[in-house]
Amino acid sequence: MVRKFLSILLSLFLVAVLISGCGSKTQETAQQEAPQEEADGALPSGTVNLRVWGAEEDGDLINQIISNFKSKYGSQATLNITFEAHSESSCKDEILGDVLNAPDVFTFADDQLMAFVASGVLKEVENSSEISGRNLAAASEAASVGGKLYAYPLTADNGYFLYYNKAYLSEEDVQTMDGLLLAAGRQGKKVFMEINSGWYMYSFFGLTDMEIGLNDDGISTYCNWNSKTTNITGEDVAEAMLKIGTNKAFTCVSDSGFASGAADGTFVAGVSGVWDENSIKEAWGDDYAACKLPTYTVAGQQLQMASYAGYKLVGVNSYSENLAWATLFADFITNEESQTLRFEMRGQGPSNLNASAAGEVAESKALQALQQQAEFSSLQRVGGTYWTPAADFGTLMCEGNPSGKTLQVLLNEMVSAITGEEIVEEEDASEEAAEEVAEDLDETSEDAEDVDEASEEEAEDAENSEESEDTETSEEDTEEQSEEAEESPEEDTDEEASDNS
């Protein structure tokens, strides 16, 4: 593979030289030197070595598919195809760490697609129209970047929906979270949902007009879940989550998991995925049912709960020494027959349209519920900084916000941790405003004191003035009384004399 890589670089250099010196003659030379298999579409014969990476649990399945592939194409070449177990979640890191020694074909989670495309490991799929046409539109979208298909859709079952027990809940009850909790609570039962997980917590924000996603760098995350100006604000959602989280009929934690709680009668409904279907069927028997997620009350209205959807994809290493055969195998491992076999052996929902609409797949209540929810689901496109802050926020809402902080402050802290951007806390702004108001009040108070002092002085002056006037009046009255007193004895004597006479 190293020799091929060096030869590619040398070829590019020679082409550049020819272009500068030979003009149109370059095209003739290139056409003459093109590999014969590209000209007639034939596959190379001889010995073909392919390495295939997949999840350890898929070992038996992939080896069976390899056997089927050899049966069909073994006459055209000596096919040496080996399966190697590798984690699908860390596939990107392992491959990009050593591209030249990476496998020829590999399965991976759709959220790693952009990194593979940016690095050049994945190239655009040639027969993209055919591949997209045979798969669910959402699965093809998950395998695309900029409208171009770069990988082969494999599964379409990594999402969540609502399981419920028909013995306790009606179809009407499960339409809304309010109805669900009310009906469960009346019967002393509980509803389970891990809102203390970023995977599920997204349900409450996903269909609001707030946004979250990857920036152009494909690594960092943008998020405005703390918005105060959107139609439904971050605080509206937080209040709704807090109300649900503290409802006596709701729980976000389980010591033994949702399936065990369903089996022992604790849970009569819960949000989970297809991986729990067999356990729930066993626990509830004929009363087992599944449907899309309910609506929930937020800002005085009913809003459909959203969900994250994930897809498994198959990639072809563009540096493969047997690129044509690797491409054919990727096509084969994702066709209708192989996806049906995957469902039968691993219980994983197919992305292939025909496979998802036939046989046991069509009879799966879980997969049908997942398809109902697909209309309200989004691809998981967030960076690694999302998960812990989102989980912490969900935990606080489920526990009744023991932090004592305002919801807006908690939202700001979560968004800041997700985006890596510092946010001016609303609490701080409020404190600043309060301080300004306090200062104004102090100034007003001081002015008022000055006015009071002035008023008191004026009052004292007025009192002194009145007292002075009273004193003068009193003195005048005294003088008048003295004058009257001097005149009164004479008048009295004359009157007495008149009486005696």
FILUM-442295 format. One record per residue (C-alpha): x, y, z. Coordinates in steps of 0.1 Angstrom, whole numbers. Last residue first. Layout:
BEGIN
<xx->X yy->Y zz->Z>
...
% end
This chain:
BEGIN
<xx->-778 yy->1069 zz->953>
<xx->-760 yy->1038 zz->962>
<xx->-763 yy->1024 zz->927>
<xx->-749 yy->1055 zz->911>
<xx->-720 yy->1055 zz->935>
<xx->-713 yy->1019 zz->927>
<xx->-713 yy->1028 zz->890>
<xx->-690 yy->1058 zz->894>
<xx->-666 yy->1036 zz->915>
<xx->-666 yy->1008 zz->889>
<xx->-658 yy->1032 zz->860>
<xx->-629 yy->1047 zz->880>
<xx->-616 yy->1013 zz->889>
<xx->-617 yy->1001 zz->852>
<xx->-595 yy->1027 zz->835>
<xx->-562 yy->1015 zz->849>
<xx->-571 yy->979 zz->842>
<xx->-579 yy->988 zz->807>
<xx->-545 yy->1003 zz->802>
<xx->-529 yy->972 zz->817>
<xx->-550 yy->949 zz->795>
<xx->-538 yy->968 zz->765>
<xx->-502 yy->965 zz->775>
<xx->-506 yy->928 zz->782>
<xx->-523 yy->922 zz->748>
<xx->-494 yy->940 zz->731>
<xx->-469 yy->918 zz->750>
<xx->-488 yy->887 zz->740>
<xx->-489 yy->897 zz->704>
<xx->-452 yy->903 zz->704>
<xx->-446 yy->870 zz->720>
<xx->-470 yy->853 zz->696>
<xx->-452 yy->869 zz->667>
<xx->-419 yy->857 zz->681>
<xx->-433 yy->822 zz->686>
<xx->-446 yy->822 zz->651>
<xx->-412 yy->832 zz->637>
<xx->-395 yy->806 zz->659>
<xx->-419 yy->780 zz->646>
<xx->-414 yy->791 zz->610>
<xx->-377 yy->791 zz->615>
<xx->-379 yy->756 zz->630>
<xx->-401 yy->745 zz->601>
<xx->-377 yy->759 zz->576>
<xx->-348 yy->742 zz->594>
<xx->-368 yy->709 zz->594>
<xx->-377 yy->713 zz->558>
<xx->-340 yy->719 zz->549>
<xx->-331 yy->688 zz->569>
<xx->-358 yy->668 zz->552>
<xx->-347 yy->681 zz->518>
<xx->-312 yy->671 zz->526>
<xx->-324 yy->637 zz->538>
<xx->-344 yy->633 zz->506>
<xx->-314 yy->641 zz->486>
<xx->-294 yy->615 zz->505>
<xx->-323 yy->590 zz->500>
<xx->-323 yy->598 zz->463>
<xx->-286 yy->593 zz->461>
<xx->-290 yy->560 zz->480>
<xx->-319 yy->550 zz->458>
<xx->-298 yy->557 zz->427>
<xx->-270 yy->536 zz->442>
<xx->-294 yy->508 zz->450>
<xx->-308 yy->509 zz->414>
<xx->-272 yy->507 zz->401>
<xx->-265 yy->479 zz->424>
<xx->-297 yy->461 zz->413>
<xx->-287 yy->465 zz->377>
<xx->-253 yy->451 zz->385>
<xx->-269 yy->422 zz->404>
<xx->-292 yy->416 zz->375>
<xx->-263 yy->415 zz->351>
<xx->-245 yy->391 zz->374>
<xx->-276 yy->368 zz->376>
<xx->-279 yy->369 zz->338>
<xx->-245 yy->354 zz->337>
<xx->-223 yy->369 zz->310>
<xx->-214 yy->339 zz->289>
<xx->-179 yy->327 zz->282>
<xx->-177 yy->305 zz->251>
<xx->-166 yy->269 zz->252>
<xx->-197 yy->259 zz->233>
<xx->-210 yy->231 zz->255>
<xx->-196 yy->244 zz->288>
<xx->-210 yy->279 zz->281>
<xx->-244 yy->264 zz->271>
<xx->-246 yy->245 zz->304>
<xx->-236 yy->274 zz->325>
<xx->-260 yy->297 zz->308>
<xx->-289 yy->272 zz->312>
<xx->-281 yy->269 zz->349>
<xx->-281 yy->307 zz->353>
<xx->-314 yy->310 zz->335>
<xx->-329 yy->283 zz->357>
<xx->-320 yy->303 zz->389>
<xx->-295 yy->286 zz->412>
<xx->-307 yy->267 zz->443>
<xx->-285 yy->238 zz->433>
<xx->-312 yy->213 zz->444>
<xx->-329 yy->218 zz->410>
<xx->-358 yy->194 zz->414>
<xx->-338 yy->162 zz->410>
<xx->-349 yy->155 zz->375>
<xx->-341 yy->191 zz->364>
<xx->-307 yy->189 zz->381>
<xx->-299 yy->156 zz->364>
<xx->-309 yy->170 zz->330>
<xx->-284 yy->199 zz->335>
<xx->-256 yy->175 zz->344>
<xx->-264 yy->153 zz->314>
<xx->-263 yy->183 zz->290>
<xx->-230 yy->195 zz->305>
<xx->-215 yy->160 zz->302>
<xx->-226 yy->152 zz->266>
<xx->-220 yy->184 zz->246>
<xx->-182 yy->188 zz->248>
<xx->-177 yy->159 zz->225>
<xx->-191 yy->177 zz->195>
<xx->-227 yy->176 zz->182>
<xx->-243 yy->164 zz->151>
<xx->-267 yy->136 zz->161>
<xx->-290 yy->135 zz->131>
<xx->-325 yy->147 zz->138>
<xx->-358 yy->131 zz->147>
<xx->-394 yy->143 zz->144>
<xx->-404 yy->126 zz->112>
<xx->-384 yy->95 zz->123>
<xx->-407 yy->91 zz->153>
<xx->-432 yy->71 zz->132>
<xx->-403 yy->50 zz->118>
<xx->-391 yy->43 zz->153>
<xx->-426 yy->32 zz->162>
<xx->-426 yy->7 zz->133>
<xx->-392 yy->-5 zz->144>
<xx->-405 yy->-12 zz->179>
<xx->-437 yy->-28 zz->168>
<xx->-418 yy->-53 zz->147>
<xx->-441 yy->-69 zz->122>
<xx->-426 yy->-50 zz->92>
<xx->-392 yy->-63 zz->102>
<xx->-405 yy->-98 zz->106>
<xx->-413 yy->-100 zz->69>
<xx->-412 yy->-70 zz->47>
<xx->-411 yy->-32 zz->48>
<xx->-377 yy->-26 zz->63>
<xx->-360 yy->-50 zz->39>
<xx->-375 yy->-34 zz->8>
<xx->-365 yy->1 zz->19>
<xx->-330 yy->-7 zz->30>
<xx->-321 yy->11 zz->62>
<xx->-325 yy->-21 zz->82>
<xx->-333 yy->-24 zz->119>
<xx->-308 yy->-44 zz->140>
<xx->-321 yy->-76 zz->156>
<xx->-286 yy->-92 zz->154>
<xx->-292 yy->-125 zz->135>
<xx->-325 yy->-119 zz->118>
<xx->-320 yy->-82 zz->114>
<xx->-286 yy->-86 zz->100>
<xx->-299 yy->-113 zz->76>
<xx->-324 yy->-88 zz->63>
<xx->-296 yy->-63 zz->59>
<xx->-276 yy->-89 zz->39>
<xx->-304 yy->-97 zz->15>
<xx->-314 yy->-61 zz->9>
<xx->-279 yy->-49 zz->2>
<xx->-255 yy->-34 zz->27>
<xx->-228 yy->-61 zz->29>
<xx->-229 yy->-64 zz->-9>
<xx->-223 yy->-27 zz->-17>
<xx->-194 yy->-27 zz->7>
<xx->-181 yy->-59 zz->-9>
<xx->-182 yy->-43 zz->-44>
<xx->-163 yy->-13 zz->-32>
<xx->-137 yy->-34 zz->-15>
<xx->-133 yy->-54 zz->-48>
<xx->-128 yy->-22 zz->-68>
<xx->-105 yy->-7 zz->-42>
<xx->-81 yy->-36 zz->-40>
<xx->-50 yy->-18 zz->-28>
<xx->-72 yy->3 zz->-5>
<xx->-63 yy->39 zz->-1>
<xx->-99 yy->51 zz->-7>
<xx->-109 yy->31 zz->24>
<xx->-145 yy->20 zz->17>
<xx->-170 yy->29 zz->44>
<xx->-201 yy->12 zz->57>
<xx->-226 yy->32 zz->78>
<xx->-245 yy->27 zz->110>
<xx->-272 yy->52 zz->116>
<xx->-282 yy->74 zz->146>
<xx->-314 yy->93 zz->153>
<xx->-318 yy->119 zz->180>
<xx->-353 yy->126 zz->192>
<xx->-379 yy->153 zz->193>
<xx->-409 yy->157 zz->216>
<xx->-439 yy->172 zz->200>
<xx->-449 yy->205 zz->215>
<xx->-482 yy->212 zz->233>
<xx->-487 yy->249 zz->244>
<xx->-486 yy->271 zz->275>
<xx->-449 yy->278 zz->273>
<xx->-441 yy->241 zz->273>
<xx->-465 yy->212 zz->277>
<xx->-453 yy->179 zz->263>
<xx->-461 yy->159 zz->232>
<xx->-457 yy->121 zz->232>
<xx->-428 yy->101 zz->216>
<xx->-438 yy->78 zz->187>
<xx->-455 yy->45 zz->194>
<xx->-449 yy->11 zz->211>
<xx->-471 yy->-16 zz->226>
<xx->-468 yy->-47 zz->248>
<xx->-501 yy->-59 zz->263>
<xx->-498 yy->-92 zz->245>
<xx->-467 yy->-101 zz->266>
<xx->-457 yy->-73 zz->290>
<xx->-423 yy->-86 zz->303>
<xx->-414 yy->-109 zz->274>
<xx->-423 yy->-82 zz->249>
<xx->-403 yy->-57 zz->269>
<xx->-372 yy->-79 zz->269>
<xx->-374 yy->-86 zz->232>
<xx->-379 yy->-49 zz->224>
<xx->-351 yy->-34 zz->246>
<xx->-325 yy->-31 zz->218>
<xx->-352 yy->-14 zz->196>
<xx->-349 yy->18 zz->216>
<xx->-360 yy->34 zz->249>
<xx->-385 yy->58 zz->264>
<xx->-406 yy->42 zz->291>
<xx->-441 yy->32 zz->300>
<xx->-458 yy->10 zz->326>
<xx->-428 yy->9 zz->349>
<xx->-427 yy->-6 zz->384>
<xx->-443 yy->-39 zz->374>
<xx->-413 yy->-62 zz->380>
<xx->-408 yy->-68 zz->343>
<xx->-410 yy->-31 zz->333>
<xx->-385 yy->-22 zz->359>
<xx->-362 yy->-49 zz->346>
<xx->-365 yy->-36 zz->310>
<xx->-359 yy->0 zz->321>
<xx->-327 yy->-6 zz->338>
<xx->-315 yy->-23 zz->370>
<xx->-309 yy->6 zz->394>
<xx->-333 yy->29 zz->376>
<xx->-331 yy->66 zz->372>
<xx->-351 yy->92 zz->352>
<xx->-383 yy->87 zz->371>
<xx->-419 yy->100 zz->366>
<xx->-451 yy->93 zz->385>
<xx->-443 yy->115 zz->414>
<xx->-437 yy->145 zz->391>
<xx->-404 yy->162 zz->399>
<xx->-388 yy->156 zz->365>
<xx->-419 yy->166 zz->346>
<xx->-422 yy->200 zz->363>
<xx->-385 yy->206 zz->360>
<xx->-385 yy->197 zz->324>
<xx->-413 yy->222 zz->317>
<xx->-395 yy->249 zz->336>
<xx->-363 yy->242 zz->318>
<xx->-381 yy->244 zz->284>
<xx->-396 yy->278 zz->292>
<xx->-362 yy->290 zz->306>
<xx->-346 yy->281 zz->273>
<xx->-371 yy->303 zz->255>
<xx->-400 yy->292 zz->232>
<xx->-406 yy->320 zz->207>
<xx->-368 yy->328 zz->208>
<xx->-356 yy->359 zz->227>
<xx->-344 yy->346 zz->260>
<xx->-320 yy->320 zz->246>
<xx->-302 yy->296 zz->269>
<xx->-305 yy->267 zz->245>
<xx->-283 yy->288 zz->221>
<xx->-258 yy->261 zz->210>
<xx->-228 yy->260 zz->187>
<xx->-205 yy->230 zz->189>
<xx->-168 yy->225 zz->182>
<xx->-154 yy->197 zz->161>
<xx->-165 yy->197 zz->125>
<xx->-146 yy->230 zz->119>
<xx->-177 yy->244 zz->103>
<xx->-195 yy->244 zz->136>
<xx->-215 yy->214 zz->148>
<xx->-250 yy->217 zz->160>
<xx->-275 yy->232 zz->184>
<xx->-305 yy->254 zz->178>
<xx->-335 yy->271 zz->195>
<xx->-367 yy->274 zz->175>
<xx->-381 yy->245 zz->195>
<xx->-383 yy->210 zz->180>
<xx->-351 yy->196 zz->195>
<xx->-351 yy->213 zz->229>
<xx->-372 yy->188 zz->249>
<xx->-361 yy->156 zz->231>
<xx->-324 yy->166 zz->234>
<xx->-325 yy->153 zz->270>
<xx->-325 yy->118 zz->256>
<xx->-290 yy->116 zz->242>
<xx->-278 yy->142 zz->267>
<xx->-286 yy->118 zz->295>
<xx->-302 yy->129 zz->328>
<xx->-335 yy->130 zz->308>
<xx->-333 yy->92 zz->311>
<xx->-370 yy->84 zz->307>
<xx->-392 yy->61 zz->328>
<xx->-429 yy->64 zz->335>
<xx->-441 yy->52 zz->369>
<xx->-470 yy->33 zz->385>
<xx->-493 yy->40 zz->414>
<xx->-524 yy->36 zz->394>
<xx->-534 yy->72 zz->394>
<xx->-498 yy->81 zz->387>
<xx->-497 yy->62 zz->355>
<xx->-528 yy->78 zz->341>
<xx->-517 yy->113 zz->351>
<xx->-481 yy->108 zz->339>
<xx->-492 yy->97 zz->304>
<xx->-519 yy->123 zz->301>
<xx->-494 yy->151 zz->308>
<xx->-468 yy->135 zz->286>
<xx->-492 yy->137 zz->257>
<xx->-504 yy->111 zz->232>
<xx->-498 yy->82 zz->255>
<xx->-531 yy->85 zz->274>
<xx->-552 yy->85 zz->242>
<xx->-537 yy->52 zz->231>
<xx->-547 yy->38 zz->265>
<xx->-525 yy->30 zz->294>
<xx->-526 yy->4 zz->322>
<xx->-531 yy->-30 zz->304>
<xx->-518 yy->-14 zz->272>
<xx->-483 yy->-13 zz->287>
<xx->-461 yy->13 zz->269>
<xx->-429 yy->17 zz->249>
<xx->-422 yy->52 zz->237>
<xx->-395 yy->61 zz->211>
<xx->-358 yy->60 zz->206>
<xx->-331 yy->61 zz->180>
<xx->-304 yy->38 zz->165>
<xx->-325 yy->17 zz->142>
<xx->-316 yy->27 zz->107>
<xx->-289 yy->3 zz->97>
<xx->-263 yy->-1 zz->68>
<xx->-262 yy->31 zz->47>
<xx->-232 yy->30 zz->23>
<xx->-207 yy->59 zz->25>
<xx->-197 yy->91 zz->8>
<xx->-230 yy->103 zz->-8>
<xx->-229 yy->139 zz->-20>
<xx->-255 yy->165 zz->-9>
<xx->-229 yy->186 zz->10>
<xx->-220 yy->156 zz->31>
<xx->-239 yy->123 zz->28>
<xx->-243 yy->91 zz->47>
<xx->-267 yy->105 zz->72>
<xx->-288 yy->119 zz->43>
<xx->-289 yy->84 zz->28>
<xx->-303 yy->71 zz->61>
<xx->-329 yy->98 zz->63>
<xx->-340 yy->90 zz->28>
<xx->-345 yy->54 zz->36>
<xx->-324 yy->32 zz->13>
<xx->-328 yy->17 zz->-23>
<xx->-327 yy->51 zz->-40>
<xx->-297 yy->63 zz->-22>
<xx->-276 yy->34 zz->-34>
<xx->-288 yy->37 zz->-70>
<xx->-283 yy->75 zz->-71>
<xx->-248 yy->72 zz->-54>
<xx->-233 yy->48 zz->-80>
<xx->-199 yy->64 zz->-77>
<xx->-197 yy->68 zz->-39>
<xx->-178 yy->100 zz->-31>
<xx->-145 yy->94 zz->-15>
<xx->-138 yy->83 zz->20>
<xx->-103 yy->83 zz->36>
<xx->-98 yy->119 zz->22>
<xx->-93 yy->134 zz->57>
<xx->-123 yy->157 zz->54>
<xx->-145 yy->128 zz->43>
<xx->-135 yy->106 zz->72>
<xx->-139 yy->135 zz->97>
<xx->-173 yy->143 zz->83>
<xx->-186 yy->108 zz->86>
<xx->-178 yy->102 zz->123>
<xx->-214 yy->111 zz->134>
<xx->-227 yy->83 zz->112>
<xx->-214 yy->55 zz->134>
<xx->-189 yy->31 zz->117>
<xx->-185 yy->-1 zz->97>
<xx->-153 yy->-8 zz->79>
<xx->-139 yy->-19 zz->45>
<xx->-103 yy->-19 zz->33>
<xx->-89 yy->-18 zz->68>
<xx->-64 yy->8 zz->80>
<xx->-26 yy->3 zz->76>
<xx->-21 yy->33 zz->53>
<xx->-45 yy->55 zz->73>
<xx->-28 yy->51 zz->107>
<xx->-42 yy->74 zz->133>
<xx->-71 yy->83 zz->110>
<xx->-82 yy->47 zz->112>
<xx->-80 yy->43 zz->150>
<xx->-95 yy->76 zz->158>
<xx->-124 yy->72 zz->134>
<xx->-133 yy->37 zz->145>
<xx->-137 yy->47 zz->181>
<xx->-175 yy->43 zz->182>
<xx->-175 yy->13 zz->158>
<xx->-152 yy->-6 zz->182>
<xx->-130 yy->-31 zz->163>
<xx->-133 yy->-69 zz->156>
<xx->-114 yy->-80 zz->125>
<xx->-130 yy->-100 zz->97>
<xx->-108 yy->-115 zz->70>
<xx->-114 yy->-117 zz->33>
<xx->-90 yy->-138 zz->11>
<xx->-108 yy->-140 zz->-23>
<xx->-91 yy->-159 zz->-50>
<xx->-107 yy->-143 zz->-80>
<xx->-136 yy->-145 zz->-104>
<xx->-150 yy->-179 zz->-94>
<xx->-153 yy->-167 zz->-58>
<xx->-179 yy->-140 zz->-67>
<xx->-212 yy->-155 zz->-55>
<xx->-200 yy->-181 zz->-30>
<xx->-173 yy->-157 zz->-18>
<xx->-199 yy->-131 zz->-10>
<xx->-221 yy->-156 zz->9>
<xx->-191 yy->-166 zz->30>
<xx->-183 yy->-130 zz->38>
<xx->-219 yy->-124 zz->48>
<xx->-217 yy->-153 zz->72>
<xx->-184 yy->-139 zz->86>
<xx->-201 yy->-106 zz->90>
<xx->-230 yy->-121 zz->110>
<xx->-208 yy->-143 zz->133>
<xx->-185 yy->-113 zz->141>
<xx->-213 yy->-87 zz->146>
<xx->-209 yy->-87 zz->184>
<xx->-172 yy->-77 zz->179>
<xx->-183 yy->-46 zz->160>
<xx->-169 yy->-43 zz->125>
<xx->-136 yy->-41 zz->105>
<xx->-131 yy->-58 zz->72>
<xx->-97 yy->-67 zz->57>
<xx->-95 yy->-76 zz->20>
<xx->-69 yy->-96 zz->1>
<xx->-76 yy->-104 zz->-35>
<xx->-55 yy->-130 zz->-53>
<xx->-58 yy->-132 zz->-91>
<xx->-85 yy->-114 zz->-110>
<xx->-92 yy->-77 zz->-112>
<xx->-128 yy->-68 zz->-116>
<xx->-141 yy->-59 zz->-151>
<xx->-157 yy->-25 zz->-158>
<xx->-143 yy->-23 zz->-193>
<xx->-122 yy->8 zz->-191>
<xx->-117 yy->9 zz->-154>
<xx->-105 yy->-28 zz->-155>
<xx->-80 yy->-19 zz->-183>
<xx->-62 yy->7 zz->-161>
<xx->-58 yy->40 zz->-178>
<xx->-24 yy->44 zz->-196>
<xx->-38 yy->50 zz->-231>
<xx->-64 yy->75 zz->-218>
<xx->-37 yy->94 zz->-199>
<xx->-14 yy->96 zz->-230>
<xx->-43 yy->109 zz->-252>
<xx->-52 yy->135 zz->-225>
<xx->-16 yy->146 zz->-222>
<xx->-14 yy->152 zz->-259>
<xx->-38 yy->181 zz->-255>
<xx->-11 yy->203 zz->-240>
<xx->23 yy->187 zz->-241>
<xx->46 yy->208 zz->-219>
<xx->28 yy->222 zz->-189>
<xx->2 yy->194 zz->-188>
<xx->29 yy->168 zz->-192>
<xx->48 yy->181 zz->-162>
<xx->17 yy->182 zz->-140>
<xx->8 yy->147 zz->-151>
<xx->43 yy->135 zz->-141>
<xx->39 yy->150 zz->-106>
<xx->5 yy->134 zz->-101>
<xx->19 yy->101 zz->-112>
<xx->47 yy->103 zz->-87>
<xx->23 yy->110 zz->-59>
<xx->2 yy->81 zz->-69>
<xx->33 yy->59 zz->-71>
<xx->42 yy->68 zz->-35>
<xx->7 yy->57 zz->-23>
<xx->9 yy->25 zz->-43>
<xx->43 yy->17 zz->-28>
<xx->29 yy->23 zz->7>
<xx->0 yy->0 zz->0>
% end
